[in-house]
């Protein structure tokens, strides 16, 4: 991917995102929409994957057919909201290896606090897709990417549902080599660090905890 920020403007993505933004959308429908939109976004984030060929035999002839090259990719969810994206992407790429990074945002400093880290081996030989629905301040995303790089990853892409300009700027400053794929770039952050107009707290809306 050449661009640092890639906004997926596909009509189905934008339509489903509008339904998710609506505060009257119930939890079960919100989760289903997130699963669906994550699969559509996955098509974009997996563009330009390395390919090779494998010799196969169809019912009619032999051929050299295209297949993915290298080790299976790694999907790394930033807990807890990242699991909403993970479920959908994993349905599309069931052979992917899966990791988790536990981070929560200190509501006073807005800085990330780490509490869990478990990722696949040999990250340096895999495409790593980091998943979190909201790129708000960018602090948690940048911290997660730093942890992945420390674990050996050097081919990382970040997939989110919504991004704020502040988060994009933070990621570009700290990790200019990591492309961002998102469904929308919203206006700004509010004083509490939430994306506006946004869709509220993605984790709370996914799990009905508020």
N, C-alpha and C positions, 0 to 999 in steps of 0.2 A: 504494500500500500504506500502510495506516494504522499498523500495528504495526511496531516496530523489529525484533522477533524473530518469525519465522514458522516454526513447526515443522510439517513435513508428516507427518501421522500415518496416511497411507493404508496399508492392510494390505500391499500389494505393496512399498511403500517399506520398511516395517519388516521384512518377511520377508527381502528382499534384503540389507538392512543387517546382519541377524543372520548371514547366510551370509558376508558380507564380514568381520565381526568375528572369525569362527572362524579360529584360527591354522593349522588344517589345510587351509584352502581354498587350492588351488594358484594360482600366478601367473596363468595363462591364464583361469581361472574368475573370479578377482578382477577382472581387467580387463574381462571381459564383464559382470559384475555392476555394475561402476562405470558402464559405458556405459549399461546398462539403467536404473539408478536415476537417472542424470543426466537422462535424458529425462523420467522421471516428475517429478523436481524442477523441470524446465524448465516444465512446465505451470503450476506454482505461481508461479514467479518472473516469468512473462510475463502474469500476471493484470492486468487493467485497462489493457491497452495501448490507445493512442489508435486509434480506428477512423474510417473514412470509408466512402463507398460508390462503387462503380463500375458503370456501366451495362453490362450484358452481355445476351446472348441465349442462353437455354437451348434444348434441342431443342423445347420447347413454347411458350415465351413470352419476352418481354423483361422485365428486372427490374433494380432498383438493388440490388446485392448488397454485403455488408460486406467490406471489405479493410482491411489495416493502413494507418495514416496516417503521413506523415512519412518521413524518411530511414530506411534500413535500420539495424537495431540493431547495436551493436558488442559482440562477445564478447571479453573480455580475460582471458587465462589467466596466472596467476602460475606461472611455471616452477619446477619441472618437473611437479609433481603435478597442477597445474591442467589439463594437457592431457588427463588422464583424463576430467574432466568436459566439457571442450571437445568432444571427439570425439562424445559422445552428443548434446549440445545442438545441435551443428552439423548432425547428421543431421536433427534436427527443424526447424531453421531454417537451411537451406542457403544462403540469400541474405545471411545476416548477415556483416558485416565482422569481421575477426579481428585482435586485437592480442596482444602478449606483454610481460610484465614479468618480468625476471629478478631474483629476490631469493633470497638464502639466509640462513639463520639462524646467526649467530655462536654457537657452542655454549657459549661462556663467558658472554657478555653477554645472550644470547637476543635480541639486536637484529638487525633486518634489514640486509643489505648488498646494495646494488643493483649489478647488473652488466649489465643490458640493459633497453631500453625502446623499443618500436616499436608504435605504435597507429594506428588509422585517423584520417583527417582529419575535421574538423567534428564533434568529439565533442559540442559544445554543442547540436547539433541531433539527437542520437541518444540513445536509451536505451542505457546502457552496463551490461552485466552482467559483473561481475568474478568470476572462478572460481578457487577453491582448495578442495580437499577438506577440509582441516583448519583450523578457526579455533581455534587453541590460545591462545597469549599474546595474539594480536590485533595484535602489532606489525607483522608483514609485511602483513596485510590493511589496517591503517590507513595504512601507508606507501604501499601500492599505490593506495589511494583518494586519498591526498593528491597523488600523481603524476598521477592521472587528472584531478583537479580543476585542477591546474596546467596541464594540457593542454587545459582548456576544458570538461570534462564537468560537467554540473550535474544530471543525472538518472541516478543510479547505484544499482544493486542488487547485493548480494553473495550469491553462491550457494556453499554449502559442504555437505559431507556430514555432518560432525560439528562441534559447537561446544562449547567449555568456557565456564563462567561467566566466567572471567577474560577470555577473548577477546571475549565479548559486551559485557562492561563496558568494555573498552578501546575497542571500536568505538563504543559509545554515547557515551562521553566525547569522542572525537575527531571522530566523524562521525555525530551523531544523526539526520541527514537521510538516511542510507543504510540501507534495510531489509535485513535478513538473512533468507535462506531456507535452512533446514537440515532434515536428516532426524532429528536428535536433539540434545538438550542433555545432555551427559554430566556426571559428578559434579565433576571437578576436574582440575587439572594435577599431575603428579608433580614431583619435584625437577629432572628433566631437561627439564621443559617439555612433556612428552607428555600427550595427553589420556587420562584414565582413566575407564571401562575402555577406551574407544577401540578402535582396530584396528591399532595399531602405526604405523610410518612408511608413509604412503600411497604415496609415490614408490618406496620400496624394494619394497613389496609389488606395485606395478604392474609394475615392471621387473625384479624378481628380482635386485636388487643387494645383497641381504643375506640 
